[in-house]
Amino acid sequence: MANIIIYHSLIIAGELLVVLVLAHMLYKRRTPTSMIAWLLFMILMPYVAVVLYMIFGSRKRENRYKKEHITLKKHTHRFDKENPINEVLRSYDIADAVENEHFELFTDPLEAYKEFMNCIADAKSSIYICTYIFRYDDVTKDIIKALINKAKEGVEIKILLDSLGSIDLYLFSGRLRRLKKAGVQIQFFMPIFEMPFRNYINLRNHRKIYIFDNKKVLSGGMNVSNEYFGSAPDASRREDILFLVEGSSAEQYFEIFASDWFYASQEKLSFSADTIQNGGDAYVQVVPSGPDMKKDALYEALLCAIYSAKKRIWIVTPYFVPDVSLVEALVIAKHKGIDVRLITPKESNYFIADLTRSSYMRELEESGIEVALYNGAMLHAKAIIFDETSVMLGSVNIDNRSLFLNYEVATFVYSAKVIKEIEVWMQKLLDRSSNGVKQPSAPRRIIENLMRIIAPQL
């Protein structure tokens, strides 16, 4: 009798949880696609789906352990060039684009590594590192050695790693012992096995921000490992971008890092640097994105940029799993006579993402949009050119995870010189790409279209 009561109690409790989850979805005003995906999952595997929803279902943080919203400091020097992207971002209290003394692009992994090491060597007061992946390999052993030497010189060094992206170092933190002994402070963002009610395993810090003396900043898509850069050539190394910003924008990158660091360590950082002169060769606008932003400002800016484009939209992304609005915007742009191109790897490092993207790419092709599949090493770079007026760089992929779930940072650069450099680089990618997605068999087409159901969760 007691077993029967327990059995029925568990069933009732499970059904109540399902009802609560459904109520939560309605309260959160989710998109129809997302709701349908979760509902189908609950029909097929109700109790498993409820547990996974509790882990993965939340996006914007609203509990007492939430990360504070980021508000970037406004500069008195207003961006005087009319640009719809800047106007949309300003309406969400994103700081205006500001001039910087120097902006430099690195698409060669050897040059990127050289610049990274030079920035460490030249640092006099502080080095702040935030990255998703920090591997322990031959390249990072040299980086660790350089950081230890700078720490011994009295340079303040703080390293923030995502606990899932850098899972090896999170689980085997003994490899960081020498850094800690030298005085380097290391924190893991949202530790997987600590404070479960504070952390959402689904919301990862995917930002790449490397700040030196609060003056120079390296950012882009490159994590810290041999997969991305190094002192010697490696044919398997990923195709990616790192860029250097030197000037006023350093303070905005610092504010993002300081917010993330405070969440992980409860230590407040204050910005201090010698006077930075305005003026330079590029206007730069720093745009954080993720659960610590009140609204989806970056996503709206992307849509605005697509609808505002007059001549071209060239996209480079490793993963292409967009939502319906982005696909429609690109198709409409093509129908307006705009040159729309998508450059993405022939095969990425995630089979599920490749399978899911196929129907979206095929939809673009059916509208006349050029889809180029890069045949070289894994293409991990993220860049979008809008006409001759702006280019978006940073850590953001064109998929639901990057646009709506992860903590990310994008950088809009308003510079004809930088846009031209990115265009030349993209052309080299196109020269090594094959055009068009193969026509699938009937079973594969069905599977690809079904994968759209889980696309909001990728």
C-alpha positions as CSV (number, residue, x, y, z in Angstrom):
1,M,0.0,0.0,0.0
2,A,2.8,2.4,0.9
3,N,4.6,1.7,-2.4
4,I,1.4,2.5,-4.3
5,I,1.0,5.8,-2.5
6,I,4.6,6.8,-3.2
7,Y,4.2,5.8,-6.8
8,H,1.1,7.9,-7.3
9,S,2.6,10.8,-5.4
10,L,5.6,10.8,-7.7
11,I,3.4,10.8,-10.8
12,I,1.3,13.7,-9.4
13,A,4.5,15.6,-8.5
14,G,5.8,15.0,-12.0
15,E,2.6,16.2,-13.6
16,L,2.6,19.3,-11.4
17,L,6.2,20.0,-12.5
18,V,5.2,19.7,-16.2
19,V,2.3,22.2,-15.6
20,L,4.6,24.6,-13.8
21,V,7.1,24.4,-16.6
22,L,4.4,25.2,-19.2
23,A,3.2,28.1,-17.1
24,H,6.8,29.4,-16.9
25,M,7.1,29.2,-20.7
26,L,3.9,31.2,-21.1
27,Y,4.9,33.7,-18.4
28,K,8.3,34.3,-20.2
29,R,6.6,35.0,-23.5
30,R,8.8,32.6,-25.4
31,T,8.9,32.5,-29.2
32,P,6.5,29.9,-30.8
33,T,9.4,28.0,-32.2
34,S,11.1,27.6,-28.8
35,M,7.8,26.7,-27.1
36,I,7.0,24.0,-29.7
37,A,10.5,22.5,-29.3
38,W,10.1,22.2,-25.6
39,L,6.5,20.9,-25.8
40,L,7.5,18.2,-28.3
41,F,10.3,17.2,-26.0
42,M,7.9,17.0,-23.0
43,I,5.5,14.8,-25.0
44,L,8.3,12.4,-25.9
45,M,10.2,12.4,-22.6
46,P,8.2,14.4,-20.1
47,Y,10.2,14.0,-16.9
48,V,13.6,14.2,-18.6
49,A,12.4,17.4,-20.4
50,V,11.3,19.0,-17.2
51,V,14.7,18.5,-15.6
52,L,16.5,19.8,-18.6
53,Y,14.2,22.8,-18.8
54,M,15.1,23.7,-15.3
55,I,18.8,23.6,-16.2
56,F,18.7,25.0,-19.8
57,G,15.4,26.8,-20.0
58,S,16.2,30.1,-18.4
59,R,17.9,32.9,-20.4
60,K,17.7,36.3,-18.8
61,R,18.8,36.1,-15.1
62,E,16.2,37.1,-12.6
63,N,16.9,35.3,-9.4
64,R,18.8,36.7,-6.4
65,Y,22.1,35.3,-7.8
66,K,21.8,37.1,-11.1
67,K,24.7,38.9,-12.7
68,E,24.2,42.7,-12.7
69,H,23.3,44.3,-16.0
70,I,26.2,46.0,-17.8
71,T,25.9,49.7,-18.6
72,L,28.9,51.0,-20.5
73,K,30.2,54.5,-19.7
74,K,29.1,57.2,-22.2
75,H,31.8,59.3,-23.8
76,T,31.4,63.1,-24.2
77,H,32.6,62.9,-27.8
78,R,29.5,61.8,-29.8
79,F,29.8,59.7,-32.9
80,D,29.0,62.3,-35.6
81,K,28.5,60.0,-38.5
82,E,24.9,59.0,-39.2
83,N,24.6,55.2,-38.9
84,P,21.4,53.2,-38.1
85,I,23.4,50.6,-36.1
86,N,24.7,53.2,-33.8
87,E,21.3,54.8,-33.3
88,V,19.7,51.5,-32.4
89,L,22.4,50.6,-29.9
90,R,22.3,54.1,-28.3
91,S,18.5,53.6,-27.7
92,Y,19.5,50.7,-25.5
93,D,22.1,52.8,-23.6
94,I,25.0,51.2,-25.4
95,A,27.8,53.7,-25.5
96,D,28.5,55.6,-28.7
97,A,31.3,54.6,-31.0
98,V,34.5,56.4,-30.2
99,E,37.7,57.2,-32.0
100,N,40.8,55.1,-31.0
101,E,44.4,55.8,-31.6
102,H,45.1,52.5,-33.2
103,F,43.2,49.5,-34.6
104,E,45.0,46.5,-36.1
105,L,43.7,43.3,-37.6
106,F,45.3,39.9,-37.3
107,T,44.2,37.0,-39.5
108,D,47.5,35.1,-39.5
109,P,47.8,32.9,-36.4
110,L,51.6,33.5,-36.2
111,E,51.2,37.3,-36.2
112,A,48.3,37.0,-33.7
113,Y,50.4,35.0,-31.3
114,K,53.4,37.4,-31.7
115,E,51.1,40.4,-30.9
116,F,49.6,38.6,-27.9
117,M,53.1,37.8,-26.5
118,N,54.3,41.4,-27.2
119,C,51.4,42.8,-25.3
120,I,52.2,40.6,-22.3
121,A,55.9,41.6,-22.5
122,D,55.1,45.3,-22.8
123,A,52.6,45.4,-19.9
124,K,53.7,47.6,-17.0
125,S,50.8,47.5,-14.5
126,S,48.0,45.0,-15.4
127,I,46.9,42.1,-17.5
128,Y,43.3,41.0,-17.6
129,I,42.4,37.9,-19.5
130,C,38.8,36.6,-20.2
131,T,38.4,33.6,-22.5
132,Y,36.1,30.7,-23.1
133,I,38.8,28.2,-23.8
134,F,42.3,28.0,-22.2
135,R,44.0,24.8,-23.1
136,Y,47.1,23.4,-21.4
137,D,49.4,22.8,-24.3
138,D,52.8,23.8,-25.7
139,V,51.6,27.2,-26.7
140,T,49.9,28.1,-23.4
141,K,52.9,26.7,-21.5
142,D,54.9,29.6,-23.0
143,I,52.1,32.0,-22.3
144,I,51.9,30.8,-18.7
145,K,55.7,31.2,-18.3
146,A,55.5,34.8,-19.7
147,L,52.6,35.6,-17.3
148,I,54.6,34.3,-14.3
149,N,57.5,36.5,-15.2
150,K,55.3,39.6,-15.4
151,A,53.7,38.7,-12.1
152,K,57.1,38.5,-10.5
153,E,57.8,42.0,-11.9
154,G,54.7,43.3,-9.9
155,V,52.2,43.3,-12.8
156,E,48.6,42.7,-11.6
157,I,47.2,39.6,-13.5
158,K,43.7,38.4,-13.4
159,I,42.4,35.4,-15.5
160,L,38.8,34.6,-15.9
161,L,38.0,31.2,-17.6
162,D,34.7,29.7,-18.4
163,S,34.4,26.5,-16.4
164,L,32.8,24.5,-19.2
165,G,34.9,25.9,-22.1
166,S,38.1,25.3,-20.0
167,I,36.8,22.1,-18.4
168,D,40.3,20.5,-18.4
169,L,41.8,23.2,-16.3
170,Y,38.7,23.4,-14.2
171,L,38.9,19.7,-13.3
172,F,42.7,19.6,-13.1
173,S,43.5,23.0,-11.7
174,G,46.9,21.8,-10.4
175,R,48.3,22.9,-13.8
176,L,47.6,26.5,-12.7
177,R,49.5,26.1,-9.4
178,R,52.6,27.9,-10.6
179,L,50.5,30.9,-11.8
180,K,48.7,31.1,-8.5
181,K,52.0,30.8,-6.6
182,A,53.4,33.8,-8.6
183,G,50.4,35.9,-7.5
184,V,48.1,35.5,-10.5
185,Q,44.4,35.5,-9.6
186,I,42.3,32.9,-11.5
187,Q,38.6,32.6,-11.4
188,F,36.2,30.2,-13.2
189,F,32.9,31.7,-14.5
190,M,29.9,29.8,-13.2
191,P,31.7,26.8,-11.7
192,I,29.8,23.7,-12.8
193,F,29.9,21.8,-9.5
194,E,29.6,24.8,-7.1
195,M,26.5,26.8,-5.9
196,P,24.0,25.0,-8.2
197,F,21.2,27.5,-7.5
198,R,23.5,30.4,-8.6
199,N,24.7,28.9,-11.8
200,Y,23.0,28.0,-15.1
201,I,25.1,25.5,-16.9
202,N,23.4,26.6,-20.2
203,L,24.6,30.2,-19.9
204,R,28.4,30.3,-20.7
205,N,30.9,33.1,-20.9
206,H,32.0,33.0,-24.5
207,R,33.7,36.4,-24.5
208,K,37.4,36.9,-25.5
209,I,38.8,40.0,-23.9
210,Y,42.5,40.6,-23.3
211,I,43.4,43.9,-21.6
212,F,46.9,45.3,-21.1
213,D,47.5,48.3,-18.8
214,N,43.9,49.4,-19.5
215,K,45.2,50.8,-22.8
216,K,45.5,48.0,-25.3
217,V,42.8,45.4,-25.9
218,L,42.9,42.2,-28.0
219,S,39.6,40.7,-28.8
220,G,37.9,38.7,-31.6
221,G,37.2,34.9,-31.9
222,M,40.6,33.5,-30.8
223,N,40.7,31.5,-27.6
224,V,44.0,30.8,-25.8
225,S,45.4,27.5,-27.2
226,N,47.4,26.0,-30.0
227,E,44.2,25.5,-32.0
228,Y,44.0,29.3,-32.5
229,F,47.6,30.7,-32.6
230,G,51.2,29.8,-32.0
231,S,54.8,30.6,-32.8
232,A,55.2,27.8,-35.4
233,P,52.9,26.9,-38.4
234,D,50.3,24.3,-37.9
235,A,48.1,23.2,-40.8
236,S,45.3,22.0,-38.5
237,R,45.0,25.4,-36.7
238,R,41.7,27.2,-37.1
239,E,41.1,30.1,-39.4
240,D,40.2,33.0,-37.1
241,I,40.5,36.7,-36.3
242,L,42.2,38.7,-33.5
243,F,42.2,42.5,-33.4
244,L,44.0,45.1,-31.4
245,V,42.2,48.3,-30.1
246,E,44.4,50.9,-28.5
247,G,42.5,54.0,-27.2
248,S,39.3,55.1,-25.5
249,S,37.4,51.9,-26.1
250,A,39.7,50.1,-23.7
251,E,37.5,51.4,-20.9
252,Q,34.4,49.8,-22.3
253,Y,36.1,46.4,-22.6
254,F,37.4,46.9,-19.1
255,E,33.8,47.5,-17.8
256,I,32.6,44.2,-19.3
257,F,35.6,42.3,-17.8
258,A,35.1,44.0,-14.4
259,S,31.4,43.0,-14.4
260,D,32.2,39.4,-15.2
261,W,35.1,39.4,-12.7
262,F,32.9,40.7,-9.9
263,Y,30.3,38.0,-10.6
264,A,32.9,35.3,-10.3
265,S,35.0,36.7,-7.4
266,Q,32.9,39.4,-5.7
267,E,35.9,41.8,-6.2
268,K,35.2,45.2,-7.6
269,L,37.7,46.6,-10.1
270,S,38.1,50.3,-10.9
271,F,39.4,51.6,-14.2
272,S,42.7,53.5,-14.0
273,A,44.9,54.5,-16.9
274,D,47.0,57.3,-18.1
275,T,45.3,59.9,-20.3
276,I,44.2,58.3,-23.6
277,Q,44.1,60.7,-26.5
278,N,41.0,60.7,-28.7
279,G,41.5,60.5,-32.5
280,G,42.8,57.8,-34.7
281,D,42.0,55.6,-37.6
282,A,38.8,53.9,-36.5
283,Y,35.5,54.5,-34.7
284,V,34.8,51.5,-32.5
285,Q,31.6,50.5,-30.7
286,V,31.7,47.8,-28.0
287,V,28.5,45.8,-27.6
288,P,28.1,43.3,-24.8
289,S,25.4,40.7,-25.3
290,G,23.8,38.0,-23.1
291,P,21.9,37.4,-19.9
292,D,23.5,40.5,-18.3
293,M,21.9,42.8,-20.8
294,K,18.3,44.0,-20.2
295,K,17.3,43.5,-23.9
296,D,18.6,41.8,-27.0
297,A,20.2,45.0,-28.3
298,L,22.8,43.2,-30.4
299,Y,20.2,41.1,-32.1
300,E,18.1,44.1,-33.0
301,A,21.2,46.0,-34.3
302,L,21.9,43.1,-36.6
303,L,18.4,43.1,-38.0
304,C,18.6,46.9,-38.4
305,A,21.9,46.6,-40.2
306,I,20.5,44.0,-42.6
307,Y,17.4,46.0,-43.4
308,S,19.4,49.2,-43.7
309,A,22.1,47.8,-46.1
310,K,22.1,49.2,-49.6
311,K,24.9,47.3,-51.4
312,R,26.2,44.3,-49.6
313,I,26.1,42.0,-46.6
314,W,29.0,39.5,-46.4
315,I,28.8,37.1,-43.5
316,V,31.5,34.8,-42.1
317,T,30.4,32.5,-39.3
318,P,31.4,29.0,-38.1
319,Y,27.9,28.1,-37.2
320,F,24.8,29.2,-39.0
321,V,21.6,28.3,-37.2
322,P,19.6,31.6,-37.3
323,D,16.0,32.3,-36.2
324,V,13.2,33.0,-38.7
325,S,13.6,36.8,-38.5
326,L,17.2,36.8,-39.5
327,V,16.6,34.4,-42.5
328,E,13.7,36.5,-43.7
329,A,15.8,39.7,-43.4
330,L,18.5,38.2,-45.5
331,V,16.1,37.0,-48.1
332,I,14.4,40.4,-48.3
333,A,17.8,42.0,-48.7
334,K,18.6,39.8,-51.6
335,H,15.3,40.6,-53.2
336,K,16.2,44.3,-52.9
337,G,19.2,43.6,-55.1
338,I,21.8,43.5,-52.3
339,D,24.9,41.3,-52.6
340,V,24.4,38.8,-49.8
341,R,27.0,36.1,-49.2
342,L,27.5,33.5,-46.5
343,I,30.9,32.0,-45.9
344,T,30.9,29.1,-43.5
345,P,33.1,25.9,-43.0
346,K,32.4,23.0,-45.2
347,E,32.4,20.9,-42.0
348,S,32.5,22.5,-38.6
349,N,33.5,20.7,-35.4
350,Y,29.9,20.0,-34.4
351,F,28.0,17.5,-36.6
352,I,24.6,18.4,-35.1
353,A,25.1,22.1,-36.0
354,D,26.1,21.1,-39.5
355,L,23.0,19.0,-39.9
356,T,20.7,21.7,-38.5
357,R,22.2,24.5,-40.6
358,S,21.7,22.7,-44.0
359,S,18.0,23.6,-44.4
360,Y,18.6,27.2,-43.6
361,M,21.5,27.5,-46.1
362,R,19.4,25.8,-48.7
363,E,16.6,28.3,-48.0
364,L,19.1,31.1,-48.7
365,E,20.3,29.5,-51.9
366,E,16.7,29.1,-53.1
367,S,16.5,32.9,-52.9
368,G,19.7,33.4,-54.9
369,I,22.0,34.1,-51.9
370,E,25.6,32.8,-52.4
371,V,26.6,30.1,-49.9
372,A,30.3,29.4,-49.9
373,L,31.7,26.4,-48.0
374,Y,35.3,26.9,-46.9
375,N,37.5,24.0,-47.7
376,G,40.5,24.9,-45.5
377,A,41.0,24.2,-41.8
378,M,38.1,24.8,-39.4
379,L,36.8,28.3,-40.0
380,H,36.1,29.8,-36.5
381,A,36.1,33.5,-37.4
382,K,33.1,35.8,-37.0
383,A,32.7,38.9,-39.2
384,I,29.9,40.7,-41.1
385,I,30.5,43.5,-43.5
386,F,27.6,46.0,-44.1
387,D,28.1,48.1,-47.2
388,E,31.2,50.3,-46.9
389,T,30.2,51.7,-43.6
390,S,30.6,49.1,-40.8
391,V,31.9,45.6,-40.0
392,M,31.0,43.5,-37.0
393,L,33.7,41.4,-35.3
394,G,34.0,39.6,-32.0
395,S,32.9,36.4,-30.4
396,V,29.3,36.2,-31.7
397,N,28.2,33.3,-34.0
398,I,25.0,33.5,-36.1
399,D,23.1,31.0,-34.0
400,N,20.6,31.0,-31.2
401,R,23.2,30.2,-28.5
402,S,25.4,33.1,-29.3
403,L,22.6,35.6,-30.0
404,F,20.4,34.7,-27.0
405,L,22.1,32.5,-24.4
406,N,25.8,33.1,-24.1
407,Y,27.7,36.1,-22.6
408,E,29.3,37.6,-25.7
409,V,31.0,40.7,-26.9
410,A,30.7,42.2,-30.4
411,T,32.7,45.1,-31.8
412,F,31.3,47.3,-34.6
413,V,34.1,49.1,-36.5
414,Y,33.3,52.1,-38.6
415,S,36.4,52.4,-40.8
416,A,36.8,52.2,-44.5
417,K,40.4,50.9,-44.0
418,V,39.4,48.1,-41.7
419,I,36.4,47.1,-43.9
420,K,38.7,46.9,-46.9
421,E,41.1,44.6,-45.0
422,I,38.3,42.4,-44.0
423,E,37.0,42.3,-47.6
424,V,40.4,41.2,-48.9
425,W,40.5,38.5,-46.2
426,M,37.0,37.3,-47.1
427,Q,37.9,37.2,-50.7
428,K,40.8,34.8,-49.9
429,L,38.3,32.6,-48.1
430,L,36.0,32.7,-51.1
431,D,38.9,31.6,-53.3
432,R,39.3,28.5,-51.2
433,S,35.6,27.7,-51.0
434,S,33.1,25.7,-53.0
435,N,29.7,27.1,-53.9
436,G,26.4,25.5,-53.0
437,V,24.9,23.0,-50.7
438,K,24.5,19.5,-52.1
439,Q,20.9,18.4,-52.7
440,P,20.0,15.9,-50.0
441,S,18.2,12.6,-50.3
442,A,14.6,12.6,-49.2
443,P,15.3,11.0,-45.8
444,R,18.1,13.5,-45.1
445,R,15.8,16.4,-46.1
446,I,13.2,15.2,-43.6
447,I,15.8,14.9,-40.9
448,E,17.2,18.4,-41.6
449,N,13.8,20.0,-41.5
450,L,13.0,18.2,-38.2
451,M,16.3,19.6,-36.8
452,R,14.8,23.0,-37.1
453,I,12.7,22.1,-34.1
454,I,15.7,21.9,-31.8
455,A,17.5,24.8,-33.5
456,P,16.4,27.3,-30.7
457,Q,18.3,25.1,-28.2
458,L,21.6,24.9,-30.2
